């Protein structure tokens, strides 16, 4: 079982979301998609993210742009390094990922695409309605669903859980509950861990 804690407001999460699916399929591993609110994590245990945004190191920022472009090219994805609205309030989108349950993958993919590829503000109801239209979800039921207290509570519970287990951002990936990996660039290590597990099972 691969647990994938994620927030669609992160470009590195978009890459990992895309890249982990064929990896899981290769090893016959199931993915448990765990939507979170990364802003809640930053506010609670990782406020250094905000300080870095306010006072970036120019050389590091320039390299991050190149690094993102390289990773996006490798994955075949269109990613705008700095959308017009950034950071974005992703709470409704992430509640939507909770609400849609087993149908989360096409919805989350469309949210990533419309924000990181098309530079549309996913905090806006009209944009989320367009996402629903693209993936065949009834928008009226969607907005009613994400307003349910149980959905709000589950998103908070997921966010609290990943922090309690040592996570500090998005994406956070767990193998076998305790083996944690952070970020798209750790997927080669995830691959090695899955390969070791497959060898042990043989």
Backbone as numpy.savetxt, mean C-alpha at the origin, in Angstrom:
# Nx Ny Nz CAx CAy CAz Cx Cy Cz
1.69 -18.10 4.17 0.85 -16.90 4.17 1.72 -15.65 4.17
1.46 -14.75 3.23 2.11 -13.45 3.19 1.09 -12.42 3.65
1.43 -11.65 4.67 0.58 -10.54 5.10 1.16 -9.26 4.51
0.31 -8.48 3.86 0.77 -7.27 3.17 -0.02 -6.09 3.73
0.59 -5.36 4.66 -0.03 -4.18 5.24 0.29 -2.99 4.34
-0.74 -2.28 3.90 -0.50 -1.28 2.86 -1.44 -0.08 2.93
-0.94 1.03 2.38 -1.71 2.25 2.20 -1.44 2.74 0.78
-2.50 3.02 0.03 -2.36 3.41 -1.38 -1.73 4.79 -1.58
-1.47 5.51 -0.50 -0.88 6.84 -0.63 0.64 6.79 -0.81
1.23 5.59 -0.81 2.68 5.44 -0.91 3.09 4.89 -2.28
4.01 5.57 -2.99 4.43 5.05 -4.30 5.23 3.76 -4.17
6.03 3.64 -3.10 6.80 2.41 -2.91 5.86 1.23 -2.63
4.73 1.52 -2.01 3.73 0.48 -1.79 3.10 0.06 -3.10
2.88 1.02 -4.01 2.35 0.70 -5.33 3.28 -0.30 -6.02
4.57 -0.04 -5.96 5.54 -0.95 -6.57 5.47 -2.33 -5.93
5.47 -2.36 -4.60 5.46 -3.64 -3.90 4.16 -4.40 -4.15
3.03 -3.68 -4.17 1.73 -4.28 -4.45 1.76 -4.98 -5.81
2.36 -4.31 -6.78 2.46 -4.87 -8.13 3.43 -6.06 -8.16
4.58 -5.89 -7.51 5.65 -6.89 -7.64 5.44 -8.14 -6.79
4.72 -8.01 -5.69 4.59 -9.18 -4.81 3.60 -10.20 -5.34
2.70 -9.78 -6.21 1.68 -10.73 -6.69 2.27 -11.86 -7.53
3.10 -11.56 -8.54 3.71 -12.69 -9.27 4.67 -13.50 -8.41
5.31 -12.84 -7.44 6.20 -13.55 -6.53 5.43 -14.57 -5.70
4.31 -14.14 -5.15 3.48 -15.06 -4.37 2.97 -16.21 -5.23
2.57 -15.89 -6.45 2.06 -16.93 -7.36 3.15 -17.95 -7.67
4.36 -17.47 -7.86 5.49 -18.36 -8.18 5.70 -19.41 -7.09
5.52 -19.00 -5.84 5.77 -19.91 -4.72 4.48 -20.51 -4.15
3.36 -20.24 -4.79 2.11 -20.80 -4.32 1.70 -20.27 -2.96
2.07 -19.03 -2.67 1.77 -18.43 -1.37 0.54 -17.54 -1.47
-0.30 -17.61 -0.48 -1.50 -16.77 -0.43 -1.14 -15.42 0.20
-1.75 -14.34 -0.32 -1.53 -13.01 0.24 -2.75 -12.59 1.03
-2.53 -12.17 2.26 -3.58 -11.56 3.07 -3.38 -10.06 3.00
-4.31 -9.37 2.31 -4.20 -7.93 2.11 -4.72 -7.21 3.35
-3.89 -6.37 3.99 -4.21 -5.73 5.25 -4.15 -4.20 5.09
-5.23 -3.56 4.71 -5.23 -2.09 4.56 -4.96 -1.40 5.90
-4.15 -0.34 5.83 -3.83 0.45 7.02 -3.89 1.94 6.65
-3.72 2.79 7.64 -3.62 4.23 7.42 -2.23 4.66 7.86
-1.35 4.86 6.88 0.05 5.11 7.21 0.24 6.44 7.94
-0.65 7.41 7.69 -0.56 8.66 8.43 -0.73 8.45 9.92
-1.56 7.49 10.29 -1.75 7.16 11.69 -0.47 6.61 12.31
0.28 5.85 11.52 1.56 5.32 11.99 2.56 6.45 12.19
2.65 7.34 11.18 3.59 8.46 11.28 3.27 9.33 12.50
1.98 9.60 12.70 1.57 10.45 13.82 1.90 9.81 15.16
1.82 8.49 15.21 1.96 7.79 16.48 3.40 7.43 16.83
4.13 6.85 15.87 5.47 6.34 16.22 6.58 6.77 15.28
6.25 7.42 14.14 7.30 7.73 13.17 7.18 9.16 12.63
7.16 10.17 13.52 7.01 11.56 13.05 8.22 12.08 12.30
9.33 11.34 12.30 10.52 11.79 11.58 10.25 11.93 10.09
9.24 11.23 9.59 8.87 11.33 8.17 8.50 12.77 7.84
7.75 13.41 8.73 7.33 14.79 8.48 8.51 15.75 8.49
9.43 15.53 9.42 10.62 16.39 9.49 11.46 16.26 8.22
11.56 15.05 7.69 12.32 14.83 6.46 11.65 15.53 5.28
10.33 15.51 5.23 9.62 16.20 4.15 9.80 17.70 4.23
9.83 18.23 5.45 9.96 19.68 5.62 11.37 20.17 5.35
12.36 19.32 5.62 13.76 19.71 5.45 14.51 18.61 4.70
14.19 18.42 3.41 14.83 17.34 2.67 16.30 17.64 2.37
17.08 16.59 2.24 18.46 16.70 1.79 18.43 16.73 0.27
18.83 17.84 -0.36 18.69 17.97 -1.83 19.28 16.81 -2.62
20.49 16.37 -2.26 21.12 15.28 -3.02 20.33 13.98 -2.87
19.83 13.73 -1.66 19.05 12.52 -1.42 17.72 12.58 -2.16
17.09 13.76 -2.17 15.81 13.92 -2.87 15.98 13.69 -4.37
17.07 14.22 -4.93 17.33 14.03 -6.36 17.51 12.55 -6.67
18.24 11.86 -5.79 18.45 10.43 -6.02 17.15 9.66 -5.87
16.30 10.04 -4.90 15.03 9.34 -4.72 14.17 9.42 -5.97
14.21 10.55 -6.64 13.44 10.71 -7.89 13.95 9.75 -8.95
15.28 9.65 -9.07 15.86 8.72 -10.03 15.53 7.27 -9.65
15.67 6.98 -8.35 15.41 5.63 -7.86 13.97 5.22 -8.15
13.03 6.12 -7.89 11.62 5.83 -8.16 11.39 5.59 -9.64
12.01 6.43 -10.48 11.85 6.27 -11.93 12.42 4.93 -12.39
13.56 4.53 -11.81 14.16 3.25 -12.18 13.26 2.08 -11.79
12.73 2.12 -10.55 11.86 1.04 -10.08 10.56 0.99 -10.89
10.01 2.17 -11.20 8.77 2.20 -11.97 8.99 1.64 -13.37
10.12 1.97 -13.99 10.45 1.44 -15.31 10.58 -0.07 -15.24
11.24 -0.56 -14.20 11.43 -2.00 -14.04 10.10 -2.73 -13.91
9.15 -2.10 -13.20 7.85 -2.73 -12.98 6.86 -2.48 -14.12
7.20 -1.55 -15.02 6.29 -1.21 -16.10 5.10 -0.39 -15.63
5.33 0.44 -14.60 4.26 1.26 -14.03 4.52 2.74 -14.28
3.43 3.50 -14.39 3.53 4.95 -14.48 3.36 5.53 -13.08
4.42 6.17 -12.57 4.37 6.75 -11.23 4.87 8.19 -11.29
4.03 9.11 -10.88 4.41 10.51 -10.79 5.05 10.72 -9.41
6.31 11.12 -9.39 7.04 11.19 -8.13 6.36 12.09 -7.11
5.82 13.21 -7.52 5.18 14.12 -6.57 3.84 14.58 -7.15
2.75 13.86 -6.82 1.43 14.28 -7.31 1.09 15.69 -6.86
0.14 16.31 -7.52 -0.28 17.67 -7.19 -0.71 17.76 -5.73
-1.48 16.77 -5.27 -1.89 16.70 -3.86 -1.04 15.63 -3.18
-0.08 16.07 -2.37 0.79 15.15 -1.65 1.30 15.80 -0.39
1.20 15.14 0.75 0.54 13.85 0.96 -0.97 13.97 0.79
-1.60 12.84 0.55 -3.04 12.82 0.30 -3.76 12.10 1.46
-4.97 12.51 1.72 -5.80 11.84 2.72 -6.41 10.60 2.07
-5.90 9.44 2.45 -6.32 8.19 1.80 -7.35 7.41 2.62
-7.90 8.04 3.66 -8.73 7.27 4.60 -9.94 6.63 3.91
-10.62 7.35 3.04 -11.79 6.77 2.38 -11.39 5.62 1.44
-10.29 5.81 0.74 -9.82 4.74 -0.16 -9.45 3.49 0.63
-8.81 3.69 1.78 -8.38 2.53 2.56 -9.56 1.87 3.27
-10.54 2.66 3.67 -11.78 2.05 4.19 -12.45 1.25 3.07
-12.34 1.75 1.85 -12.89 1.02 0.71 -12.21 -0.32 0.52
-10.90 -0.36 0.74 -10.17 -1.63 0.63 -10.64 -2.62 1.69
-10.99 -2.12 2.87 -11.55 -2.99 3.91 -12.93 -3.48 3.48
-13.76 -2.55 3.05 -15.15 -2.86 2.70 -15.24 -3.90 1.59
-14.34 -3.83 0.62 -14.45 -4.71 -0.55 -13.90 -6.11 -0.30
-13.21 -6.31 0.82 -12.81 -7.66 1.21 -12.05 -8.41 0.13
-12.57 -9.53 -0.30 -11.87 -10.38 -1.26 -11.76 -9.74 -2.65
-12.49 -8.65 -2.88 -12.41 -7.94 -4.16 -11.47 -6.74 -4.08
-10.61 -6.73 -3.08 -9.76 -5.57 -2.82 -8.72 -5.33 -3.91
-8.20 -6.37 -4.53 -7.05 -6.20 -5.44 -7.36 -5.30 -6.63
-8.42 -5.54 -7.40 -8.68 -4.63 -8.52 -8.98 -3.21 -8.08
-9.67 -3.07 -6.93 -9.97 -1.73 -6.44 -8.70 -1.02 -6.03
-7.85 -1.67 -5.23 -6.61 -1.03 -4.80 -5.72 -0.69 -5.98
-5.66 -1.59 -6.97 -4.85 -1.32 -8.16 -5.36 -0.05 -8.87
-6.66 0.08 -8.98 -7.23 1.25 -9.63 -6.97 2.52 -8.83
-7.00 2.42 -7.51 -6.69 3.59 -6.66 -5.23 4.00 -6.88
-4.32 3.04 -6.85 -2.91 3.35 -7.11 -2.75 4.02 -8.47
-3.39 3.46 -9.49 -3.24 3.97 -10.85 -3.77 5.39 -10.99
-4.94 5.65 -10.41 -5.55 6.95 -10.62 -4.81 8.05 -9.85
-4.19 7.67 -8.72 -3.44 8.66 -7.95 -2.01 8.81 -8.47
-1.28 7.70 -8.53 0.13 7.78 -8.90 0.36 7.87 -10.40
-0.54 7.35 -11.19 -0.38 7.41 -12.64 -1.07 8.58 -13.30
-2.26 8.97 -12.75 -3.07 10.00 -13.40 -3.16 11.29 -12.60
-2.54 11.32 -11.43 -2.48 12.53 -10.59 -3.87 13.05 -10.22
-4.77 12.12 -9.85 -6.09 12.54 -9.37 -6.16 12.33 -7.85
-6.85 13.23 -7.18 -6.90 13.29 -5.73 -7.86 12.23 -5.17
-7.30 11.19 -4.57 -8.13 10.08 -4.09 -8.87 10.39 -2.79
-8.71 11.59 -2.27 -9.53 11.98 -1.12 -10.90 12.47 -1.58
-11.05 12.71 -2.87 -12.30 13.26 -3.41 -13.29 12.14 -3.75
-14.54 12.36 -3.35 -15.58 11.36 -3.63 -15.73 11.10 -5.12
-15.61 12.16 -5.94 -15.79 12.00 -7.39 -14.71 11.08 -7.97
-13.50 11.17 -7.46 -12.41 10.32 -7.94 -12.64 8.87 -7.50
-13.05 8.68 -6.26 -13.35 7.32 -5.80 -14.55 6.73 -6.53
-15.51 7.57 -6.89 -16.64 7.09 -7.68 -16.17 6.61 -9.05
-15.18 7.31 -9.62 -14.62 6.90 -10.90 -13.87 5.58 -10.76
-13.15 5.41 -9.65 -12.49 4.13 -9.38 -13.53 3.01 -9.32
-14.62 3.27 -8.62 -15.69 2.27 -8.53 -16.22 1.92 -9.92
-16.42 2.94 -10.74 -16.94 2.70 -12.09 -15.98 1.81 -12.88
-14.70 2.06 -12.75 -13.71 1.30 -13.51 -13.66 -0.17 -13.11
-13.93 -0.45 -11.85 -13.81 -1.84 -11.39 -15.17 -2.51 -11.18
-16.23 -1.84 -11.57 -17.55 -2.45 -11.51 -18.14 -2.53 -10.12
-17.84 -1.55 -9.27 -18.39 -1.50 -7.92 -19.49 -0.44 -7.88
-20.61 -0.76 -7.25 -21.71 0.19 -7.10 -21.26 1.31 -6.17
-21.15 2.53 -6.69 -20.62 3.65 -5.91 -21.50 3.99 -4.71
-22.82 3.90 -4.88 -23.72 4.22 -3.78 -23.51 3.25 -2.62
-23.42 1.97 -2.93 -23.17 0.97 -1.90 -21.78 1.15 -1.28
-20.83 1.54 -2.12 -19.47 1.76 -1.65 -19.42 2.86 -0.59
-20.00 4.01 -0.88 -19.94 5.13 0.06 -20.73 4.84 1.33
-21.82 4.10 1.18 -22.56 3.70 2.38 -21.72 2.72 3.21
-21.04 1.83 2.52 -20.25 0.81 3.20 -19.09 1.39 3.98
-18.36 2.33 3.38 -17.18 2.86 4.06 -17.55 3.78 5.22
-18.83 4.13 5.32 -19.29 4.92 6.45 -19.65 4.08 7.67
-19.66 2.76 7.53 -20.01 1.88 8.62 -18.93 1.91 9.71
-19.36 1.93 10.95 -18.41 1.99 12.06 -17.49 0.77 12.09
-18.02 -0.38 11.72 -17.20 -1.60 11.73 -16.03 -1.49 10.75
-16.25 -0.84 9.62 -15.19 -0.66 8.62 -14.14 0.30 9.16
-14.59 1.41 9.76 -13.66 2.37 10.36 -12.83 1.70 11.45
-13.49 0.91 12.27 -12.81 0.24 13.38 -11.77 -0.76 12.88
-12.09 -1.47 11.80 -11.15 -2.46 11.28 -9.89 -1.80 10.72
-10.06 -0.67 10.04 -8.90 0.05 9.52 -7.99 0.50 10.66
-8.57 1.00 11.71 -7.79 1.41 12.88 -7.12 0.20 13.54
-7.86 -0.90 13.62 -7.32 -2.11 14.24 -6.11 -2.63 13.45
-6.22 -2.63 12.12 -5.10 -3.07 11.29 -3.87 -2.19 11.50
-4.13 -0.87 11.58 -3.03 0.09 11.77 -2.37 -0.11 13.13
-3.19 -0.28 14.16 -2.65 -0.53 15.50 -1.88 -1.84 15.54
-2.40 -2.84 14.84 -1.76 -4.16 14.86 -0.38 -4.13 14.24
-0.24 -3.48 13.09 1.07 -3.49 12.43 2.10 -2.75 13.27
1.69 -1.69 13.97 2.61 -1.00 14.86 3.00 -1.89 16.03
2.03 -2.60 16.59 2.30 -3.48 17.72 3.26 -4.61 17.34
3.27 -4.97 16.07 4.13 -6.06 15.59 5.47 -5.56 15.06
5.72 -4.24 15.20 7.03 -3.71 14.83 7.06 -2.89 13.57
5.92 -2.74 12.87 5.88 -1.98 11.65 5.92 -0.48 11.90
6.45 0.26 10.93 6.57 1.71 11.07 6.26 2.47 9.79
5.69 1.76 8.80 5.36 2.41 7.54 4.68 1.45 6.58
4.60 1.86 5.31 3.93 1.08 4.28 4.84 0.97 3.06
4.98 -0.25 2.50 4.32 -1.49 2.90 5.13 -2.25 3.95
4.43 -2.92 4.82 5.05 -3.83 5.78 4.56 -5.24 5.47
5.50 -6.14 5.31 5.21 -7.51 4.86 5.67 -8.49 5.93
4.81 -9.44 6.23 5.17 -10.50 7.18 5.05 -11.86 6.51
6.02 -12.71 6.79 5.93 -14.13 6.45 5.82 -14.88 7.77
4.90 -15.81 7.82 4.73 -16.64 9.02 4.60 -15.81 10.30
3.89 -14.69 10.18 3.50 -13.85 11.33 4.62 -13.01 11.94
5.84 -13.50 11.98 6.89 -12.79 12.72 8.06 -12.32 11.87
8.20 -12.82 10.66 9.34 -12.48 9.80 8.97 -11.23 8.99
9.44 -10.04 9.42 8.98 -8.77 8.86 9.95 -8.21 7.83
9.38 -7.62 6.77 10.14 -6.94 5.72 9.44 -5.61 5.43
10.23 -4.55 5.20 9.66 -3.24 4.93 10.13 -2.72 3.58
9.18 -2.42 2.71 9.50 -1.75 1.46 9.61 -2.66 0.26
9.41 -2.06 -0.90 9.51 -2.77 -2.17 10.89 -3.36 -2.40
11.93 -2.65 -1.98 13.28 -3.11 -2.26 13.69 -4.30 -1.41
12.84 -4.73 -0.47 13.13 -5.93 0.30 12.53 -7.20 -0.32
11.84 -7.06 -1.45 11.21 -8.23 -2.04 12.20 -9.31 -2.46
13.43 -8.98 -2.88 14.39 -10.07 -3.13 14.65 -10.90 -1.87
14.62 -10.26 -0.69 14.79 -11.00 0.55 13.56 -11.85 0.86
12.39 -11.33 0.51 11.16 -12.11 0.66 11.24 -13.35 -0.23
11.73 -13.16 -1.45 11.88 -14.29 -2.37 12.79 -15.36 -1.76
13.92 -14.93 -1.20 14.85 -15.90 -0.60 14.20 -16.64 0.58
13.43 -15.89 1.37 12.75 -16.53 2.51 11.73 -17.55 2.04
10.98 -17.22 0.99 10.01 -18.17 0.45 10.71 -19.40 -0.14
11.85 -19.15 -0.78 12.60 -20.28 -1.35 13.11 -21.21 -0.24
13.59 -20.61 0.87 14.06 -21.44 1.99 12.92 -22.27 2.57
11.76 -21.62 2.67 10.61 -22.33 3.23 10.21 -23.49 2.31
10.29 -23.25 1.00 9.93 -24.31 0.04 10.90 -25.48 0.15
12.20 -25.15 0.34 13.21 -26.21 0.47 12.96 -27.04 1.73
12.60 -26.38 2.83 12.35 -27.10 4.08 11.15 -28.04 3.96
10.17 -27.57 3.17 8.94 -28.36 3.01 9.12 -29.54 2.07
10.17 -29.49 1.24 10.39 -30.55 0.24 10.81 -31.87 0.88
